[in-house]
Amino acid sequence: MVTKTYGSAVQGVNAYTITIEVVVSQGMGFFVVGLPDNAIKESQQRIEAAMRVRGYNMPRTKVVVNMAPADIRKEGSAYDLAIALGILHASQQISTERLGEYIIMGELALDGELRPIKGVLPIAIQARKEGFKGFILPRQNAQEAAIVNNLDVIPVDTMQQAIDFVEGRAAIEPLTVDTRDVFMHSANQYAADFADVQGQENIKRALEIAAAGGHNVIMIGPPGAGKTMLAKRLPSILPALTMLEALEATKIHSVAGKLGTNASLLNTRPFRAPHHTISDVALVGGGGNPQPGEISLAHNGVLFLDELPEFKRTVLEVMRQPLEERRVTISRAKVSIDFPANFMLIASMNPCPCGYYNHPDKECVCGPGVVQKYLNKVSGPLLDRIDLHVEVTPVTFDQMTETRRSESSGTIQERVEQARQVQAARFHNFPDIHSNAMMPSQMVKDICQINPAGRTLLKTAMERLGLSARAYDRILKVARTIADLAGSEEIRIEHLAEAIQYRSLDREGWAG
């Protein structure tokens, strides 16, 4: 007799149903076939120990476990529970007709308890799509799976509870969560607020423009000027997460195992700040079983790279394509996986190794040519993809001790959302474009038209600064966003002038 149970394999951010076929026959040995990895092959020891503790026996005859489709590689220990129930049914130690109605996942401890697994949300989405009645899984993962409606989420603590449920001896109430209600009550709550930042009005203005148009930013300034503090507050002025954006971000964090136990839908925009020692694979994703990298974990949020020149050149160069395409493709011999990577890049750097080049009070001690050599660690093509170059100067004592509170993040966010609504109306016929920063070159020419005086100003700036064609597009996009914030239908000369000043690193003063 062949017993079938059902599990799921996650590839990228999507899940694929795996049929687990178990046959107990004459002979000796335990065989798992269908491209299992070592963690699955080792499941025999965990399953046998768990069965013995719970009063069941591992068959002493031949046991064959086939994981279909056989040409997809299966990885991890999450199939333990499905394999165990299949063996018990095939060896007639349990009797039930309900195994085929559920996706069953969970890692077994040696005493039969269940440990949490990764990738629960995409598995639950696929289970509902394929018409399964429910999903039996460890209790720690149940909140995450309950995001998906019209699917019975059955939380269990032990293998015995799962057996009692499928045999009908114990009723387990499916976990239900009003996801929309929970999301609406907890969305957009950030610990950090712009009201806490004294001074730095020009930087706040630049970050408001960046948030309004989805633009990338680099901040250049001495140590202690507040670059990191300002960057951490950027998510608080971005438009509130929509339900769809939250679901996309949660799927990626689920696959990467970053949600933790008893987690539900992400309710704030991701903020990722990897250390400068990160490898290129850890940043963009990859590995034997491709996993999302930091740029995908920052999807629909912010990726902050502190001390940009300290990152390895190869790490920064692999970001160039994802910055343009807003996704990253991991290719292997047999599979190609797309991870979404629609993030805002915010970077910070010192102006030189000592940190005090162009400082108003302190003198730079770097030798001739050192500043230029330091800046050259960041390639021109990468800088071209960053729309706003902002100089951060230290806060004065008077600004720090000022009692008047600055504008709150909520106030700034209202203006940002108004500008985004203008852009949503502008791009309503283009489903892949949501903000000014995402406009392709041809669209820039159509939408970002300027008057003769503006053209003269821009021509002079281009010639004086030696800007590339990509930088020209960036200036026009930023000017369009400034106009949107001002409620102006056309790009006026003052909007263009403000956009041009956000190209600090292109100026001759930064040539060292």
Secondary structure, 3 states (H helix, E strand, C coil): CEEEEEEEEEECCEEEEEEEEEEEECCCCEEEECCECHHHHCHHHHHHHHHHHCCCCCCCCEEEEEEECCCCCECCCCCHHHHHHHHHHHCCCCCCCCHHHEEECCEECCCCEEECCCCHHHHHHHHHHCCCCEEEEEHHHHHHHCCCCCCEEEEECEHHHHHHHHCCCCCCCCCCCCHHHHHHHHCCCCCCCHHHCCCCHHHHHHHHHHHHHCCCEEEECCCCCCHHHHHHCHHHHCCCCCHHHHHHHHHHHHHCCCCCCCCCCCCCCCEECCCCCCCHHHHHEECCCCEECHHHHCCCCEEEECCHHHCCHHHHHCCHHHHHHCEEEEECCCCEEEEECCCEEEEEECCCCCCCCCCCCCCCCCCCCHHHHHHCCCCHHHHHCCCEEEECCCCCHHHHCCCCCCCCHHHHHHHHHHHHHHHHHHCCCCCCCCCHHHCCHHHHHHHCCECHHHHHHHHHHHHHHCCCHHHHHHHHHHHHHHHHHCCCCCECHHHHHHHHHCEHHHCHHHCC
